[in-house]
Amino acid sequence: MTTLKEQLHEDLTAAIRSRDELRSSTIRLTLAAITSEEVAGKVKRELSDDEVLKVIAKEAKKRREAATAFEDAGRTESAALERAEHEVLAEYLPKQLSDEELTAIVAEAVAASGASGPQGMGAVMKLVKPKTDGLADGGRVAAAVKAALAG
């Protein structure tokens, strides 16, 4: 079975062959981020698929935030490029939770913790985080928890 990193290398080769500039540059930057993560610290190590996924998620988040920043600055071309790069990275990430799925997980955690009001945020987040890790953006999760506790 190929690792996620090997898959990225294979996809990079395919993108270069098909002259897909966007895909090849996005994958190349992501592989560079993975390599820098591998050499960070005292000993060079091979990242597990889970760790590689976290790096890809971090890169995708950077693209999403950059797209928003460019959009706010009125630079629609740059924003569109960042969104396109985000789409490439999204193919490697697990399917994100829908709003309904996220709301159900949060409601279940609120009921299980018995928390209410803003002071219950930490207790609920502790229950929700393991179920949503990698499947929903942290900001989305926090907003859903805040809404559930306010409601």
C-alpha positions in Angstrom: 0.0 0.0 0.0 1.4 3.4 -0.9 1.7 6.0 1.7 0.2 9.4 1.3 3.6 11.0 0.7 4.3 8.5 -2.1 0.9 9.2 -3.5 1.8 13.0 -3.6 5.1 12.2 -5.4 3.2 10.1 -8.0 0.6 12.8 -8.5 3.3 15.4 -8.8 5.0 13.3 -11.6 1.6 12.9 -13.3 0.9 16.7 -13.0 4.3 17.6 -14.5 3.8 15.1 -17.4 0.4 16.6 -18.1 1.8 20.1 -17.8 -0.8 20.9 -15.0 1.0 24.0 -13.6 -1.4 24.6 -10.7 -1.5 21.0 -9.5 2.3 20.5 -9.8 3.2 23.8 -8.0 0.6 23.1 -5.2 1.9 19.5 -4.6 5.5 20.7 -4.8 4.9 23.3 -2.1 3.0 20.7 0.0 5.9 18.2 -0.3 8.3 21.0 0.7 6.2 21.6 3.8 6.2 17.9 4.6 10.0 17.7 4.2 10.5 20.7 6.4 8.3 19.1 9.1 10.4 15.9 8.8 13.7 17.7 9.4 12.3 19.9 12.2 13.6 18.9 15.5 16.8 17.1 16.4 16.4 13.9 14.3 15.2 13.6 10.7 12.2 11.2 10.6 9.6 9.9 8.2 6.1 11.3 8.9 3.2 8.9 9.3 0.2 9.3 7.0 -1.7 11.0 9.9 1.1 13.5 10.3 1.2 14.1 6.5 -2.5 14.7 6.6 -2.0 17.3 9.3 0.6 19.1 7.2 -1.8 19.0 4.2 -4.6 20.3 6.4 -2.4 23.2 7.6 -1.4 24.0 4.0 -5.1 23.9 2.9 -6.0 26.2 5.8 -3.3 28.7 4.7 -4.8 28.7 1.2 -8.3 29.3 2.6 -7.2 32.2 4.8 -5.1 33.7 2.0 -8.1 33.5 -0.4 -10.2 35.4 2.2 -7.5 38.0 2.7 -7.1 38.5 -1.0 -10.9 38.7 -1.5 -11.2 41.4 1.3 -8.3 43.4 -0.4 -10.2 43.2 -3.7 -7.6 41.0 -5.4 -10.0 38.5 -6.9 -7.4 36.9 -9.3 -5.1 36.0 -6.4 -8.1 34.8 -4.3 -9.2 32.6 -7.2 -5.7 31.0 -7.4 -5.6 30.4 -3.6 -9.0 28.7 -3.9 -7.9 26.6 -6.8 -4.8 25.4 -4.8 -7.1 24.7 -1.8 -9.3 22.5 -4.1 -6.2 20.5 -5.1 -5.2 20.0 -1.4 -8.8 19.1 -0.4 -8.6 16.0 -2.6 -6.1 14.5 -0.2 -8.1 15.4 3.0 -10.9 13.3 4.4 -14.4 14.5 3.5 -15.3 17.4 5.8 -18.3 17.1 8.1 -21.5 18.7 6.9 -23.1 21.4 9.1 -25.8 18.9 10.1 -23.2 16.2 11.2 -21.2 18.8 13.1 -24.3 20.1 14.9 -25.3 16.6 15.8 -21.8 15.8 17.3 -21.8 19.1 19.2 -25.4 18.5 20.6 -24.4 15.0 21.7 -21.3 16.4 23.5 -23.3 19.2 25.2 -25.8 16.6 26.4 -23.0 14.3 27.6 -21.1 17.0 29.5 -24.2 18.7 30.9 -22.4 22.0 30.2 -24.2 25.3 29.6 -23.2 28.8 29.0 -19.8 30.1 27.8 -18.0 28.6 30.8 -18.9 25.1 29.5 -17.0 25.7 26.2 -13.8 23.9 27.3 -15.6 20.8 28.6 -17.6 20.4 25.4 -14.6 21.1 23.1 -12.7 18.3 24.9 -15.4 15.8 23.9 -16.0 17.2 20.4 -12.3 17.6 19.3 -11.4 13.8 18.9 -14.6 13.3 16.8 -14.0 16.2 14.5 -10.2 16.3 14.2 -9.3 16.6 10.6 -12.9 16.5 9.5 -13.9 20.1 10.4 -12.0 23.3 10.7 -11.3 24.3 14.4 -13.0 27.7 13.9 -16.2 26.0 12.6 -16.2 23.6 15.5 -15.7 26.4 18.1 -18.5 28.4 16.4 -20.9 25.4 16.5 -20.1 24.8 20.2 -20.6 28.5 21.0 -23.9 28.5 19.2 -25.1 25.3 21.0 -24.1 26.6 24.4 -25.8 30.0 23.8 -29.0 28.4 22.5 
